[in-house]
Amino acid sequence: MWIQDLRESCESNFDQRERGQLEVEVIRDKWRTAHSEGEVDESLLEGLERRSKLLIGAQDHEWSELLDDEDFWKAGWGSRVEE
């Protein structure tokens, strides 16, 4: 749910990066609150935080690339897997 909400907010602002980044910050506050209330587990929080950091720090071309990257939106993206 949270990843989908994040993606929808970003895609609705695909051509307005700065506005999209502000929405990412709003959503980030909501999932942090949900985490503190026990509604979001640690692994999901980590994945959301990794994505939000990249989205908030992105420039125009990076923003577009992230929004178009299907792997970026998949569950488990960017997680550290023990080998």
Secondary structure as UniProt FT lines:
FT   HELIX           2..11
FT   TURN            12..15
FT   HELIX           17..36
FT   TURN            37..38
FT   HELIX           42..57
FT   HELIX           60..68
FT   HELIX           70..73
FT   TURN            75..78
//
